[in-house]
Each structure stands twice: as structure tokens, then as C-alpha cells.
Amino acid sequence: MREFLQRLLRSGYVGLLEGEVARLRAENRALTNSLLGTAGFPPVDYPEAAKPVALPRVRKRSWPQMQARRESDAARDMETNRDERVYGPVSHS
């Protein structure tokens, strides 16, 4: 329950910050174009702000999955090392 409330508050806070950033960017564009207009330059067209993209969720691996991965990596490394001991190092030139 506590974790749910923390996520709820954090997501709302992030949303407020993103809204504030958008407001400040718009204000900065308006001020810049106002100053340019006063100096006799045409206003600048700013590209549209990038839309926020939802990031893919990172899949959490279980301990047995991580152990199986380590074992398969170790077995592959042992196979590579065995080939080098039998046939000698391979020249890549």
C-alpha cells in the first residue's frame, strides 16, 4: 500500500514538473521572439517539442534465471578455452 502511494505521488509530481517545463519553454520562445522583433529580426520558428514516449518496462530476472545464464556463459567460455588449448590461438589476420 505504501509503495502504491509513493508511485502515485511520484507520478503526479513528475507530471507537474513536465507541465512547468512546457510552460517555461513557451515563455522563453515568446521572450526570444519579442527581443528579436525589437532588434529588427524576424521571429524564429522552433521545432515542435518531442512527445514523451513511454519507456519499455525492464524485465526483472529471477535468481534461478540469472544463475542459469551465468552457468551457460561459463560453459561457453570453457568450450572456447578448450578449443584454444587443443588447436592453439587463432590468428585473425
HELIX and SHEET records of a PDB file:
HELIX    1   1 ARG A    2  ALA A   39  1                                  38    
HELIX    2   2 TRP A   63  TYR A   87  1                                  25    
END                                                                             
